Amino acid sequence: MPDDIDQLDEHLRFFGELGVAGVSRDPAWRRRGDTLIATATPATVTDEFPPGSTDSEPAIVHVARNAEEALQAVRTDIGEDCSRCKLHKLGRRQIVFGVGNPDADLMFVGEAPGADEDEQGIPFVGRAGQLLTKMIAAMGFERDQVYIANVIKCRPPQNRPPETDEIGSCQPFLYRQIDAVRPRVIVALGSFAARTLLQTEQSISRLRGTVYDFRGAKLVPTFHPSYLLRSPDRKRDAWNDLKTARALLG
């Protein structure tokens, strides 16, 4: 009996040195899940401190086994009826999260949903979206091979530019989307997306033509498809930007 007590005391001191503050009596913690062990995909921590927790509380850590699960965790955290900013009171119909291949090497980031996107819940499905699909095809990809998202997940009224508080509410979710997908190249569509991601006030005309490092990816700014519909003479410039993005993919 004394030997058993000594061994237990030694184990407790060892765990204390590791920072273990306690153990769970939940039987789930004593089961070994094959899917959690036999996986070659790096685990992604999706929520270190859930809403309502404090630094002094034990955090529940959700570990995603792949990009799809990580993206689903972000979507779940946003919720079905997000009320983090005033847009939920200003006529938006639904959250427009993102669409495409969770493991895409190429990601497109736009500004905010328009009327068609707000109705269908999918980014870039209106006239500008149709042009984006053609741009993606010109690069040699199908639309479902890339990932598409917006900085803002809800439609601003009358498609006005997103405001500072709205950006502050949505931007962390976009960053989590980028971190989940881990694209090699990000194409920022339009002045708003490029300026928001790069934290600058420069115009898209000044930003394009340069490749930037961003969250482990190469970021290529270019014109928004809606601008190209109004100014078709700039399509050649946009195509040069897309060729740069394609070359970066090797």
C-alpha positions, 0 to 999 in steps of 0.5 A: 500500500505505501508503494502505491501511495508513493507512486500516486504521489509521484504521478500527481507531482509529475502532472502538476509540473506539466500544468495539469490542474485536474482530470475529467471523470467523463468516460469519453476522455478514456476512449481512444478514437481511431479517427483522432489518432490515425490522421495525417492532417495537421490539427487546427485549433478552431476556438481557444476561448469560447464566448462567455469564458475567461482566461481563468476558466478551463477553455474547451478546445475544439480540434478540427481534423481537416479544413472542412471541419475547421470551416464548419466550426467557423460557420457554427460560431457565426451562427444562423442569425448573427447579431454582432453588428447592426446589419442584422437589423438592416434588411439582410436575409441570411449569412453568406459564408463562403463556398468552394474547395476547403483545401483550395490553393487559390482563394478569392476574397471580395467585399460583401454580398449583394442582393443575389448573394443575400437571396441565395446565401452564396458569394458571387452569384450575380452578374459580377459573380458570373464574370468571376467564374469566367475569370477563374476558368480563364486561369484554368480552374473550375469554380469548385476548385477554388474557395470564395469568401467576402470580408463581410458576411451580410449584405449592407443596405443598398450595397453601401460600403461596409462600415468600421464596426461591421468590418470589426465584427466580420474580419476575424471570421474571414481570417479564420477562414483563410487559416482553415483553407491555408491557400497558397495564393489569395486574390483580393477583389477590389479596393475594399478587400485589398485595403482591409486585408493589407490595412492600408488606405491606398487605392486598388490602382496603387496596390495592384501590380505588387505581390504581398505576403499575407498569413502564409499566402501570397496576396494579389490585389486586382479589380473587383468584377463589378468594376470590370463590368463598368470599366471593361477597358481594365480587364486586360490589367485584371488579366495580368494580375490573374496571370501573376496569381497563376504563376505563383501557383506554379 
